[in-house]
Amino acid sequence: MFFPISHTEIHPVYLVVIGFVIGVLGGFFGVGGSFIAGPALRAVGMDWNFAVGTDLAHIVGKSVVAAKRHRALGNVDLKLGLIMAIGTIGGAELGAQLIERLKRAGNVNLVVSVVSITLYVGISAFMIWESWKTLRVQKQRSAQGHAPAMAGEDHSAFTHVTHAIQRWRLPPMVTLPVSGVTISLWVIVAVAFVGGLCSGFLGGGAGYIRMPSMVYVLGIPTHLAVGTDLFEIIISASYGTFSHALKGNVDILIALVMNTGAAIGAQLGAISTQYFAGPKIRLAFVPLPLIGAAIVIYTLITGHKL
Amino acid sequence: MRAKQKGQLWQALRAFAFELMIYAVLVIGYFFAVLHFLGGWLVHLEQQHIRTYAFVAVVLMIGQAVVLELVTTFLLRLLRGGRSE
């Protein structure tokens, strides 16, 4: 089927299936799924600037569904989400401006490909190390007679770094009763800004960097990080969609078709989080950015569509 | 206990299959409604009124998501006797 806005030929079933898969992953991990959606759109011949903008638009819809479900499960810290939105919007605008510069320079596809591969592989490597270490410590604890971690409980091997960041008392300090954390406003805004920058530059809600950052840097429990991230993505991805649409980077027809599959997948993913403990959710997250990186590498090396 | 779990799984699978059928109908409806009726208008907006197009894009995405979520929640409640999950 030909989509006239982006001048791309894509089968609608492909879009619905991609939307469904991303919906499940997004609902479960609290991510926009751009590490799959961006490369998947690129793989069928869409330019990166359109893949980034269209992916953002589809993520708005999917995040509304998943965040609503997570809110019903008590997994959303509204105060944290609203504060983060400020930093994210600033970062997203900078990212969109960088894309514009690269578009004019004519090397947007190469630069975004290389940056995305580096980031996806880096995140996966870190999360393998952290989750594996946490699970090993838990195994040792249970061997010593301590009670094993239940679904919904959260432990991290990175806790000492998180505590060091939380001890950094740069005013104003913000107390987050829902998450049980008191932290400097600037740390929250900085984490959100980096996430926004990745969102505007690489597309999607940038949950692949924001969700781990919320857990490891801010010390938010994984389940709350997943739900809050989705709530925050609604705001930032809406802004990103508007900004990219103004620059002619959004094919809304493609995004609408993708969202029909994503809506059902997002609900399934959100409900599934109830049955897993934090480190297991994080470990299961690891292959996702690697899949995205593999698709980008394939497209970059061969120069062909999948 | 195992029979109860099996019953719950069967009920969940049945609900999921039913949802998929409903979504298939919705998706087909979308191809006709959005792509055929709104398609031309959206292409025109994108080429001639980019600001309106940007605004409409966000509203359409949120609107579609809210409607789909309401439909799914209603169906789940209907299928699972008043419980949404």
Contacts between the chains, C-beta under 8 A, distances in Angstrom:
chain1	res1	chain2	res2	distance
A	1	B	35	7.8
A	4	B	39	7.5
A	4	B	43	5.1
A	5	B	42	7.1
A	5	B	43	5.9
A	5	B	46	5.3
A	12	B	27	7.7
A	12	B	31	6.4
A	16	B	27	5.8
A	57	B	57	5.7
A	57	B	58	7.7
A	57	B	61	5.5
A	58	B	61	7.3
A	60	B	58	6.5
A	60	B	61	4.3
A	60	B	62	6.2
A	60	B	65	7.2
A	61	B	61	4.3
A	61	B	62	6.8
A	61	B	64	5.6
A	61	B	65	3.7
A	61	B	68	7.8
A	62	B	65	7.0
A	63	B	65	8.0
A	64	B	61	8.0
A	64	B	62	5.9
A	64	B	65	3.8
A	64	B	66	6.3
A	64	B	69	6.8
A	65	B	65	5.3
A	65	B	68	6.6
A	65	B	69	4.6
A	65	B	72	7.7
A	68	B	69	5.7
A	69	B	69	8.0
A	72	B	84	7.5
A	238	B	58	5.2
A	238	B	61	7.9
A	238	B	62	7.2
A	241	B	54	7.5
A	241	B	57	5.9
A	241	B	58	5.4
A	241	B	61	6.9
A	242	B	54	4.8
A	242	B	55	7.1
A	242	B	57	7.4
A	242	B	58	5.5
A	243	B	54	7.9
A	245	B	50	7.2
A	245	B	53	6.0
A	245	B	54	3.5
A	245	B	57	4.9
A	245	B	58	7.7
A	246	B	50	5.9
A	246	B	51	6.7
A	246	B	54	4.9
A	248	B	46	7.3
A	248	B	50	6.8
A	250	B	54	7.5
A	250	B	57	5.6
A	252	B	42	5.9
A	252	B	46	7.9
A	252	B	53	7.6
A	252	B	56	7.5
A	252	B	57	4.4
A	252	B	60	6.2
A	252	B	61	7.5
A	253	B	34	6.7
A	253	B	35	6.0
A	253	B	39	6.1
A	253	B	42	6.3
A	255	B	57	7.5
A	255	B	61	6.3
A	256	B	30	6.6
A	256	B	34	5.3
A	256	B	60	6.4
A	256	B	61	7.2
A	256	B	64	6.1
A	257	B	27	7.5
A	257	B	30	6.5
A	257	B	31	7.6
A	257	B	34	7.7
A	257	B	35	7.6
A	259	B	61	6.6
A	259	B	64	5.8
A	259	B	65	6.5
A	259	B	68	7.4
A	260	B	23	6.5
A	260	B	26	6.0
A	260	B	27	4.7
A	260	B	30	5.7
A	260	B	64	7.9
A	260	B	68	7.1
A	261	B	23	7.5
A	261	B	27	7.6
A	263	B	23	7.7
A	263	B	64	7.9
A	263	B	65	6.3
A	263	B	68	3.8
A	263	B	69	6.5
A	263	B	72	6.7
A	264	B	19	5.9
A	264	B	20	7.3
A	264	B	23	5.4
A	264	B	68	7.7
A	264	B	72	6.3
A	267	B	69	7.5
A	267	B	72	5.7
A	268	B	16	7.6
A	271	B	85	5.3
